Amino acid sequence: MGLVYHYTSPEAVLSILRNKALWFSDCEFMNDPEEIAYCHRLYDEAWAEVCLEAGIPEEQVNRKITSQANPYECESPISEELTFSVPARYYSFSTCAEADNLAMWSCYACRNGETGYALGFDAELLTQELQDLASSFLESEVYFDSRSGWVCYAENDQGEQIKRLILNHLVERSVICERRSSLLDRVIAGEVARGDHWEQISALAPFIKRPEFSYEREYRFVIRLCQLPIDGLEGCGDDSKAEVRQGWRLSSSGTLVPYYELSLGRAFSDVLKEVQVMHLGESGIAVSGMRRLLDSFGYQHVLVREADVRLRKS
């Protein structure tokens, strides 16, 4: 899979390197105003298409299945263990497939004529580390699970993925009705099937975005996170490898954005492989400063290099 790059500002990169931590921002506050909600809209359209293709009369087709749903809230996987419903929210750490993407430098790193940075992470190592951390409960009363993958921007592919999940769900419900003689059994099994289906949609939604954002070429790390009273969990201990802290940051538009800072501890040095520097002028001093900073924090094996593209200083 190779390296993926997180473009960011000087203030953010200093915090990330100092704390060995990643910032996972609430998906409701992303630049795309239809983040995740876009998948819900496509789901309603795909459901209507599948029903009509299956010969279900037009008047029986529900075209607004997700109209009452909060697209930014989902079911936490811990609900099953606790035997009651626990809502979670989506938080995302975004990276780009390209090491030197001009649009990403302009939009996310080099604002107001300042120096920008792109942190290069080993995608496979980071994915595995997040999954390992998510397998244990943390002292901070935070529980999360982790997913990662490429974001899909192609409308045809998006529609096909969603329709495939719907068709599989309808087939499963049909099989349930055939195999269960008791009405109660069918109802219970049907609810289980519906829960499984929404779990699949929940897993897909953060990785579907509108085509106009395709320039981002995003590889996304997503956590579904909830906070619980610590005495409501079993297995919490003092041996957590990470710390999770809630915080707020200001977006470029001045919006307050909630996020969680997930500290990876010593594993951070393994997943960080490279830092690119974009300086709107003579970049030698900026590269030298970053090298000295990395050395002072113990990142001796991280490559530092100057960006190949150039932005004009206004």
Secondary structure, DSSP 8 states (H G I E B T S, - for coil): --EEEEEE-HHHHHHHHHHTEEEEEEGGGSSSTTTTHHHHHHHHHHHHHHHHHTT--GGG--S-TTTTS-TTEEE-TTHHHHTS--EEEEEEEEEES-SS-HHHIIIII--TT--EEEEEEEHHHHHHHHHHHHTS--TTSEEEEEEEEE-B--HHHHHHHHHHHHHHHHHHHHHHHHH--SHHHHHHHHHHHHHHHHHHHHHHGGGB--GGGGGG-EEEEEEEEEE--GGG-SS--S--S-EEEEEEEE-TTS-EEEEEEEE-GGGHHHHEEEEEEE-SS--HHHHHHHHHHHHHTT-TT-EEEE-SS-----
